[in-house]
């Protein structure tokens, strides 16, 4: 029986401060339009473009926690067990006296 679950450490999530995503998207649209019109030669997909969004996804441990909904915490379970033990102790103590 597993009472205590070891938590998974947080993953590194770096967000750039000085990046204009709108400008990058517009530049990419302009470049693709020029390629379609034949003004630029067709390009090969670089490894940077393939990796660009690969590490930005949401943390998996947070996604699992949201999907699971509310759970009873370990502290609550331990506290409930202690309360039950105290109740049983007083019941048996009162029966022992009789």
Buried (B, 14 or more C-beta within 10 A) or exposed (E): EEEEEEEEEEEEEEEEEEEEEEEEEEEEEEEEEEEEEEEEEEEEEEEEEEEEEEEEEEEEEEEEEEEEEEEEEEEEEEEEEEEEEEEEEEEEEEEEEE
